């Protein structure tokens, strides 16, 4: 299957700072990528759809000014958590859409805000 | 709208079979199945498109009943490596983000 990487895998930051998470499709071009958030033992909650060359589409309740998404190329999307607070601590996972609509997930980023 | 998965959890002994169900209140274009192990990202298993097809992946197969808006994942002769949480993801229009069920936690014991 296709490979998606995510960096960093784990990050600890202080309240009020910003954190950038990178998502790369390594062996295919992805015009569409997705960002999810997952709490322990819960399902994946879609945050936003990232489209190359255009603005991201955010799900209801997700603050676009807080979670900045940039899809700079066909292989890279970034999520920046701005002015992070402890409640932003979570497991963030990106995925890239394949040609049949299937999604290939990155390994995830565990964010801890202290 | 989030699809409903059942059961929520199941424990199997090696070699036993299991069925995981996924149902939606909306008409579906496709159903996707993923397996997630603890602390890792979900891994794509298979995609089923409307048309009532059944697909197989090693000893794991799935069916999709478009009329009933249901899909089932079949795990036969389970192995320890099958343990994890299985999620179904549904797409109602063919090009929309997947909506995932709450997951079914499968534990295979020796």
Interface residues (C-beta under 8 A of the other chain):
Chain A: X1 X6 X34 X42 X43 X44 X46 X49 X93 X100 X101 X102 X103 X104 X105 X106 X107 X108
Chain B: X2 X30 X32 X34 X40 X41 X42 X43 X44 X47 X87 X89 X91 X94 X95 X97 X98 X99 X100 X101 X102 X103
